[in-house]
Amino acid sequence: MEIIIITRLGCVVSSPSYDVLIIGGGPAGSTAASLLKKYNPGLRVLVLERETFPREHVGESQLPPISKILDEMGCWDKVEAANFPIKVGATYRWGTSDDLWDFEFLPLDTFKDEARPAKYEGQRVQTAFQVDRAIYDTILLDHAAELGAEVRQNTKVAKIHKDGDRVTGVELSDGSRIEAKYYLDASGNSGILRRAMGIATEAPTKLRNVAMWDYWDNAEWSVSIGTGGTRVLVLSIDVGWIWFIPLGPTRTSIGFICPADHYKKMEMTTEELYLSALEKQPLVKELTAKATRDGKVQATKDWSFLADRLVGENWFLIGESCGFADPILAAGMTLAHGGAREAAYTILELERGELDGEALKSHYCETQRTRITQHIRFADFWYSANKQFTDLQEYTTEIAKDAGLRLDPQQAFQWLGTGGFTGDVAGQAGLGGLDLGGVKQITGMFTDGTVGWSLSKYNKFKLNLKRAREDVVFSYKDGRIETQKCWKRGQKTLLDSGLYALLIQVLQQHQDIATIAQALMQYLTKTKAAATPELGLQLALQSLEVMLLEGWVTGKLDKKKPRLNLNSPLEGQMIHKNKDLADKL
């Protein structure tokens, strides 16, 4: 039963309070609400959304980690039934070259045409969606409601009540006040709770871009792969870059991003600048020749930022309220879904009271800030290869300096693309849907040459845990947060799990690269821990490369023994020149 209390000031207070109050019903808010209700149905969860769904929203291109979260939430089938295009990768034209490059999530020669809707299994585990946010966000918010979360749309939070670092309630535009035990700010760039709590933001980048976009009907897809499969297009032009994202059989999102200085200098209306940019791209002109657009060009500043703090006494920032990384790598929704999932897990554990609450909150804050920072840095790395953003190569020295390295611009540029940003996902060497091998290929493209592997310089390797202390980190699985053993030295962390744990074990017994590789193959063949032993060995060697780069392993060369001859050719199964569209440029 709900009791209504009228205070002296006439403010209406609803009691009993909720366990979790979420400001914002977008993907971050819906993800948190769904997982809270899935794993603890008894929690009273309230989602307050200021708009009425469906509503349009930019940010439509996803990465594969989101699909796994959708499956965990229990709404994969609903999203798949919406018949959104299957994203198998992206086609880029970047920098000064006219070449088109395909970046695949899986080797397309292994991709099998299959009927839709399909299950989250097999090849679909490696793919992603390109979504119409009006439809997608509604599916997610409705799903949270079906799981038992209370959802109020067209409900605006007008004020945050607080006592020090503790939120004591939210006041709605109608004057009513609602209280909860925990509060999540999923209000996006508005950062309603973040601003009310006085949390400052920083912009760890020199990028200052403006984004503008419109939606088109009946544009052609650049490529059709099987039933519903395609790639997004990211096309560099002399004044910035264009995105082309099919959202369904007939609807496409087309946007343009340019430096803010260029936007001001041109002294054109947003629509004029947008159309003039599209006119510069022959492929986009051809794909839209028979299409019509909505005619409502929207624009926003596209500036990366990061909040100084993401948690408080009883509140969390999730989604874009935490920070924003430039969309060049399509990481925004992955960060939103992933961070919201881990915030929900943290609240679930805080309710159980079995783990150190402050450690849980600190880990959440540090993990999300690190991920956002790394995506911002990798975006800088991409932009520094575009002739419109050449001054950013100097900025890579500042990025390296943050890690305690003194490097000139070219050295820093090389370092950033060969492991300087690793750690985006715990236990995984890679970023933005690419493994370390893929990143090295990109670095080779941007630096006009093949990028070498440090592993190839040596043939004897020794585990180096000197001055490292044993510690624990948290892992998130099946609604529980578990502790994992790790080693810490300075700002570096080495997980003692997954491939890293396997390498630690092997390196304690072997030092010669031949016997190391043999031991790894024996284990991978026996356990079937990877799709194939050969793929497992490739991933293990990438992890060993990271350990070497970060000082967890030292290398020596015995000239009497053979070495590995690793390289990342500019073209491979997953990254290669596009052969389908070159004649349309």
Secondary structure as GFF3:
##gff-version 3
##sequence-region A 1 585
A	DSSP	beta_strand	3	6	.	.	.	ID=ss1
A	DSSP	beta_strand	12	23	.	.	.	ID=ss2
A	DSSP	alpha_helix	27	39	.	.	.	ID=ss3
A	DSSP	beta_strand	45	48	.	.	.	ID=ss4
A	DSSP	alpha_helix	65	73	.	.	.	ID=ss5
A	DSSP	alpha_helix	76	81	.	.	.	ID=ss6
A	DSSP	beta_strand	86	93	.	.	.	ID=ss7
A	DSSP	beta_strand	101	104	.	.	.	ID=ss8
A	DSSP	three_ten_helix	108	110	.	.	.	ID=ss9
A	DSSP	three_ten_helix	122	126	.	.	.	ID=ss10
A	DSSP	beta_strand	128	129	.	.	.	ID=ss11
A	DSSP	alpha_helix	133	146	.	.	.	ID=ss12
A	DSSP	beta_strand	150	152	.	.	.	ID=ss13
A	DSSP	beta_strand	157	163	.	.	.	ID=ss14
A	DSSP	beta_strand	166	172	.	.	.	ID=ss15
A	DSSP	beta_strand	176	185	.	.	.	ID=ss16
A	DSSP	three_ten_helix	188	190	.	.	.	ID=ss17
A	DSSP	alpha_helix	192	196	.	.	.	ID=ss18
A	DSSP	beta_strand	201	202	.	.	.	ID=ss19
A	DSSP	beta_strand	209	217	.	.	.	ID=ss20
A	DSSP	beta_strand	229	237	.	.	.	ID=ss21
A	DSSP	beta_strand	240	246	.	.	.	ID=ss22
A	DSSP	beta_strand	251	259	.	.	.	ID=ss23
A	DSSP	alpha_helix	260	266	.	.	.	ID=ss24
A	DSSP	alpha_helix	270	279	.	.	.	ID=ss25
A	DSSP	alpha_helix	282	287	.	.	.	ID=ss26
A	DSSP	beta_strand	292	293	.	.	.	ID=ss27
A	DSSP	beta_strand	298	302	.	.	.	ID=ss28
A	DSSP	beta_strand	305	307	.	.	.	ID=ss29
A	DSSP	beta_strand	315	317	.	.	.	ID=ss30
A	DSSP	three_ten_helix	319	321	.	.	.	ID=ss31
A	DSSP	beta_strand	323	324	.	.	.	ID=ss32
A	DSSP	three_ten_helix	327	329	.	.	.	ID=ss33
A	DSSP	alpha_helix	332	352	.	.	.	ID=ss34
A	DSSP	alpha_helix	357	383	.	.	.	ID=ss35
A	DSSP	three_ten_helix	387	389	.	.	.	ID=ss36
A	DSSP	alpha_helix	392	402	.	.	.	ID=ss37
A	DSSP	alpha_helix	409	415	.	.	.	ID=ss38
A	DSSP	pi_helix	416	420	.	.	.	ID=ss39
A	DSSP	beta_strand	430	431	.	.	.	ID=ss40
A	DSSP	beta_strand	434	435	.	.	.	ID=ss41
A	DSSP	alpha_helix	436	446	.	.	.	ID=ss42
A	DSSP	beta_strand	451	452	.	.	.	ID=ss43
A	DSSP	three_ten_helix	454	457	.	.	.	ID=ss44
A	DSSP	beta_strand	460	463	.	.	.	ID=ss45
A	DSSP	beta_strand	469	477	.	.	.	ID=ss46
A	DSSP	beta_strand	480	489	.	.	.	ID=ss47
A	DSSP	beta_strand	492	495	.	.	.	ID=ss48
A	DSSP	alpha_helix	498	507	.	.	.	ID=ss49
A	DSSP	alpha_helix	513	527	.	.	.	ID=ss50
A	DSSP	alpha_helix	533	549	.	.	.	ID=ss51
A	DSSP	beta_strand	553	556	.	.	.	ID=ss52
A	DSSP	beta_strand	567	568	.	.	.	ID=ss53
A	DSSP	beta_strand	575	577	.	.	.	ID=ss54
A	DSSP	three_ten_helix	582	584	.	.	.	ID=ss55
###
